[in-house]
């Protein structure tokens, strides 16, 4: 899935409009900057892991004002709440209250912590989505230290006890120094055109208000739909019966090895066995009467064929046969391309779902970055030569009017296919093309698109 859905790219909505082309260039530069700053490739792998293993992936995207570089400090106030000044009349700042530039934050939401309307048949139908989480008391106290009412809510939540699953020990434990928080996000609707949100404990509301920039912050995707329910399940559900049967048969193998593993001697009731002569490296016994019968031990071999058949069926259900085909050492480029297209056919449904998820994340990330980032953060993204275009980037009402966000299909197989096509073109009609036509073809090649090297051939 990550091979065929490597990411997203930004292009102009109307390729003949210079304004759309320029807007796409600026937003594409911003998106590349965001990916570099947030190490998005690592986050994308986590998204894909939840999507395939759990069967559901959800991410909350928001602008965190506690991130980024320190851009100043809050003014220092006296006991009466007035600004304090130094001996030379300069306003004083509080070094313990820094002001940050802020930054994008991607919070991975585990499906078991996602709240939706009980009557909703799909996640999109639910008018709200919520997130359940445990938050450290120290974090909340630092944030609401100047509000006595909210501090009382936090303290009351701290006194409550919750059973929390510990993923390290695999056991449930009582929470300490944590408060149970629910974040509720309502989609834009006629009653709330810009949406609404609540952040609350069991004892009251900590924060509420309209959604930032009026956009719903949670992006969701699921693997296989379950009818009449908004939840999804992963492909592991399909192969779980095979895994259960493999475990059962493996347990029987271990049981036979323990109980019947060693050889046993069956003797007549009147026969007697005694220790024989002690010879180095040789064990000998004396038998008085009929020779004993040796009953060989069992290693559980009778279950191995059954286990192998279940493993083979599980691999077939998991499409691992297609994965093995890539490792057969065939280096023919056309065979590799056909194999890649065949493999993509098996996973096209899930690839499209994950692509849609990445497109939604890209769209929301660009909107938040455009709305809240300052000129200092935008300049490294688009370059100093584009400073004059920052107001144009910031004032755009809806980026979807000028740009479109598409799944990035230029993975290594598609790039190889383009290169082979261009090679054929140059081989048969290359001598008949002019220099500027050759320059355009070369600059369109995925592995030779160096603007500087061939700029003279397309100078017109």
Secondary structure, 3 states (H helix, E strand, C coil): CCCCCCEEEEEECCCCCHHHHHHHHHHHHHHHHHHHHCCHHHHHHHHHHHHHHHCEEEEEEEEECCCCCEEEEEECECCCCCECECCCCCECEEEEEEEECCEEEEEEECHHHEEECCCCCCCCCCCEEEEEEEEEHHHHHHHCCCCHHHHHHHHHHHHCCCEEEECCCCEEEECCCEEEEEEEEECCCCCCCCCEEEEEECCEEEEEECCHHHCCCEEEEECEECCCCCCEECCHHHHHHHHHHHHHHHHHHHHHHHHCCCCEEECCCCCEEEECCCECCECCEEEECCCCEEECCCCCHHHHHHHHHHHHHHHHHCCHHHHHHCCCCCCCHHHHHHHHHHHHHHCHHHHHHHHHHHHHHHHHHHHHHHHHCCHHHHHHHHCHHHHHHHHHHHHCCCHHHCEEEEEECCCHHHHHHHHHHHHHHHHHHHHHCCHHHHHHHHHHCCCCCCCCCCHHHHCC
